[in-house]
Amino acid sequence: MNEPRYELRQEKNGTWTVIDGMTRVPAASDGRDLTGLDRDDARDIMETLNRDHLAGRKSPLV
């Protein structure tokens, strides 16, 4: 738990996806994959998820 778990991937269409680094698939929130995002939103979500992960908290986003 000492390293960030979530990362970003830019898709061919220019949108961004938040990837779960452990499973290598898109992270999901409320049953919706975190795909098709603009860069700023994707980065904000990734930072929140990683902050919660590193603090040992279950994120309200996933």
N, C-alpha and C positions, 0 to 999 in steps of 0.2 A: 504494500500500500504506500510505498515511498515515492512512486513515480506516477505521473498523470496517466489516467486510463483512457481518456477520450481524446480524439484528434479530429482534424478536418480533412476533407477530401473535396477538391473541386471537380465537378462533373463536366462532361463534354459540352453540355448546354450552358455552362457558365455559372450554374447554381452550386451551392455548397451542401455537403452532408456531414453530420456529426457521426463519427465512427467509434464504436466500442472497440478499443484496442485489444481486449481479451478475446472477443468473439469474432472480430474482423467484419462485422455486419453493422448496418446503421443502428444507432441508438434509437430508442423509441420513448415517447411520452404519451400517456393516455391511449396507448394502442396505435399511435401514429408515428411512423418512422420520421426521424428528424432529417428529412431530405428536402430538396427544392428550396433551400433557404438562401437569403442574401448573405454576403460575407460577414457583415457586422452582427446580424442575428445569430448566425452559426457560431461565430467566435464567442459571443456573450454566453450562449448556451453551453458551449464546450468549457469555458472558464468556470461557470457555475458548477457544472457536473464534476470537473476535476477538483475544484475547491472542496466540495462535499466529500468526494472520494478520499482525498488526502487527509481530511479531518476525521474520517471514519464515520461520517454521517450518511444516512440514506437520503438521497436527494429527492425533493418533492417533484422533480421533473421526470423521473423514471420510475 
